[in-house]
Amino acid sequence: MLVNVCELVNDDATLVSRRCWTDRDVYELEKKGIFGKAWLFLGHDSQIKERGDFVQAYMCETPIILARGSDNEVHASINSCTHRGLPVCRADHGNTKRFVCPYHNWSYTVEGELVTIPQERELKSRPDKSLLGLKQVPRLESWRGFYFGSFDKDIIPLEDYLGDQRYYLEAFLDRFEGGIEFVGAPHRWVIEANWKLPMENQLGDVNHGPFLHAAVIPLEANQEIIDYGLSAVTEAGHGATFRLMPENAPIDDVAWGMEAPGSILGGPEVHDYLRATQAKAEERVGALRARMKGLTYGVYPNLSFLWSNASFKVSHPRGPGKVEYWSWSVVPADAPEEIKKTLRTNYTSLFGPGGILEQEDSEVWSQQFRGSNFDFADDRPYFYGLGLNEERPHPDLPGMVDVTANEHYARAFFTRWRDALLAVEK
């Protein structure tokens, strides 16, 4: 079926066709226009500290090896042998000197250079191995220890791509003197859903909490979000949703981590650590950002961050109706080990693959995909018009800002999504 992108998302992105979530042709356009053109998250410095360290990643459906080479530089290679295409790396993460294809034993350095072809010993003519290394990701850049790759060699620099979204990310990252670290390999699970819905969920949809997650988040617990919650869109596709607490808010009401279950039950040592971190927040991130109590953030097209539960997530597409969700717990890098162990439970109890809230989210994402496939419903697009045109510039914060019930974060995402697909059609 031919795709008319203008019929999928209307001009103000208040109406979004169900085909956006289910159509194979739409998905093929997404691969070219979005994942072929954007900066995509690959990994973090804390995962590849030593020479020879590597982690696996994906850029859309293309497997990537992110590795620290013998030159101490970071390299991103497509995980596919140049002889017959097999993956040369099977482990999720580790340390090595060589990646070896299991089929014919072609061997590659951590940097991706081909060094050994066993069969060439029996031949008179030998190929030029310098031309047969693993294909490198055309652009690789880092910001604050976060590595992103792009298939578009002409893409704007990463810092420009992130733009004012850095302001909101730094409100979390700069709170910790030693920075953050990603803990272990990601949890990974497959959901029968479209990749965009997890992204939309984390861009700013916090108002489903007291309804979908009523057993854990009673309606009265949402009052703080109603009173102090803000949703900011720094650029279409990026978003930050947070509470800006009053200047006189008690330290326990504003400190990162204090509202999560692991911390609540963690005891005096954990509480003292979190209070001490908050006591230095104004010095480290400024008075305004010290009062920020984050909720959900998103970086276009598919990287998300949960503030309270300290988790970064990537929504990897595996077709229009399947997403492989990757989720990492992050902790302050210089926190005592016992405190790190406790803080990790803030993630696993709620937003790991077995977490209460994560399971409920995954269920509705899959149900949304089923609803998008119903026969005879294509003439009823989804409504994204809540709060239309109510967002405004903020005197102290970057981006367009409004209350969290305003769906402007989603409208902005789909406007950028539509424009990216239209560019492919031209």
VENHUCOR-V429434 format. One record per residue. BURIAL is + if it has 16 or more other ideal C-beta (glycine too) atoms within 10 Angstrom, else -. Layout:
((BURIAL) (BURIAL))
This chain:
((-) (-) (+) (-) (+) (-) (-) (+) (+) (+) (-) (-) (+) (+) (+) (+) (+) (+) (+) (+) (+) (+) (+) (-) (-) (+) (+) (-) (+) (+) (-) (+) (+) (+) (+) (+) (+) (+) (+) (+) (+) (+) (+) (+) (+) (+) (+) (+) (-) (-) (-) (+) (+) (+) (+) (+) (+) (+) (+) (+) (-) (+) (-) (+) (+) (+) (+) (+) (+) (-) (-) (-) (-) (+) (+) (+) (+) (+) (+) (+) (+) (+) (+) (-) (-) (-) (-) (+) (+) (-) (-) (-) (+) (-) (-) (-) (-) (-) (+) (+) (+) (-) (-) (-) (-) (+) (+) (+) (+) (+) (+) (+) (+) (+) (-) (-) (+) (-) (-) (-) (-) (-) (-) (-) (-) (-) (-) (-) (+) (-) (-) (-) (+) (+) (-) (-) (+) (-) (+) (+) (+) (-) (+) (-) (+) (+) (+) (+) (+) (+) (+) (-) (-) (-) (+) (-) (-) (+) (-) (-) (+) (+) (-) (-) (+) (+) (+) (+) (+) (-) (+) (+) (+) (-) (+) (+) (-) (-) (+) (+) (+) (+) (+) (-) (-) (+) (+) (-) (-) (-) (+) (-) (+) (+) (+) (+) (+) (+) (+) (+) (+) (+) (+) (+) (+) (+) (+) (-) (+) (+) (-) (+) (+) (-) (-) (+) (+) (-) (-) (-) (-) (+) (-) (-) (+) (-) (-) (+) (+) (+) (+) (+) (+) (+) (+) (+) (+) (+) (+) (+) (+) (+) (+) (+) (+) (-) (-) (-) (+) (-) (-) (-) (+) (+) (+) (+) (+) (+) (+) (+) (-) (+) (+) (-) (-) (+) (-) (-) (-) (+) (+) (-) (+) (+) (-) (-) (+) (+) (-) (-) (+) (-) (-) (+) (+) (-) (-) (-) (+) (+) (+) (+) (+) (+) (+) (+) (+) (+) (+) (+) (+) (+) (+) (+) (+) (+) (+) (+) (+) (+) (+) (+) (+) (+) (+) (+) (+) (+) (-) (+) (+) (+) (+) (+) (+) (+) (+) (+) (+) (+) (+) (+) (+) (-) (+) (-) (-) (-) (+) (+) (-) (+) (+) (+) (+) (+) (+) (+) (+) (+) (+) (+) (-) (-) (+) (-) (+) (+) (-) (+) (+) (+) (-) (-) (+) (+) (-) (+) (+) (-) (-) (+) (-) (-) (-) (-) (-) (-) (-) (-) (+) (+) (-) (+) (-) (-) (+) (-) (-) (-) (+) (-) (-) (-) (-) (-) (+) (+) (+) (+) (+) (+) (+) (+) (-) (+) (+) (+) (+) (+) (+) (+) (+) (+) (+) (+) (+) (+) (-) (+) (+) (-) (-) (+) (-) (-))
